[in-house]
Amino acid sequence: MDYLVKALAFDNQVRAYATRTTETVSEAQRRHQTWPTASAALGRSMTFGVMMGSMLKGDAKLTIKVEGGGPIGAILVDSNSKGEVRGYVTNPQTHFELNAKGKLDVARAVGTEGTLTIVKDLGLKDHFSGQVPIVSGELGEDFTYYLVTSEQVPSSVGVGVLVNPDNSILASGGFIIQLLPGTSDETISLIEERLSKIDPISKLIQRGLTPEQILEEVLGDNNVRILEKQPVAFKCQCSKERIENAVISLGADEIQAMIDEDGQAEAQCHFCNEVYLFSREDLEQLKIEAK
């Protein structure tokens, strides 16, 4: 089962998050039929989205948009404080040969000429929006750069996805380590040393490590205090009712045009690929409501 943990470490000097997202990213892969490089880019973004969402309170939610100018097009991810996440890429059937390091070439797919934007809807009138240039296209470094630059929290982000030969997801997960004000130089040096030596996050998940064990691997066995654990899942907020409201908002004339042209209508959700079909009778009813 996918879940996330929040923790403090080194006597409350460090805040940490870790998550396993294998099933969640698998659900996105199945719905969008992503090819391996696209799966890695989307999976890394969704994993980061889950962890960022867990920092929110109540009904707050956020949207991550990655526009790097590469062949994959835009990546869009929505997440909230409840561990629910959804996402899609513009061109899901994007894949390349492995890069020089023998890894999926996410940077080539994403591109390096563009921006990473995060919009937080905190349930207030104004939305908080932060934007940074894409610095590597590998996404882990880009998310780190966002936290350091836009939110001004010294951080390290690890996100990774392993893909099976049949395009299914073998392992996916991530961590965020954040230094709180007053972290000692000794602690910083220790964390930097451990980060330089650990396996890639996707390998840790493949080895069967839990989110708790991932944080112990990154920060040391005796240094981590787990505060909270929450389930993580792919969940879309779309529904027939929401789509109906969107159709009604088009107005009676537009609905009549649908009836005249096709006698029916279908709408597809970008985030989950669910298709909603509206018969002639449905459209006639919606037209009445639109008046």
JOJO-V182324 format. One record per helix or strand of 3 or more residues. SS is the DSSP state (2 for helix, 1 for strand). FROM is the first residue (numbers start at 1). LEN is the number of residues. If there is no record, write none. Layout:
BEGIN
ss = [SS/SS]
from = [FROM/FROM]
len = [LEN/LEN]
END
This chain:
BEGIN
ss = [1/1/2/2/1/1/1/2/1/1/2/1/1/2/2/2/2/1/2/2/1/1/2]
from = [3/14/22/36/61/75/84/106/115/128/140/155/169/185/201/211/221/224/240/252/265/275/280]
len = [7/7/11/18/7/6/6/5/7/6/10/9/11/13/6/9/3/8/10/10/4/4/11]
END
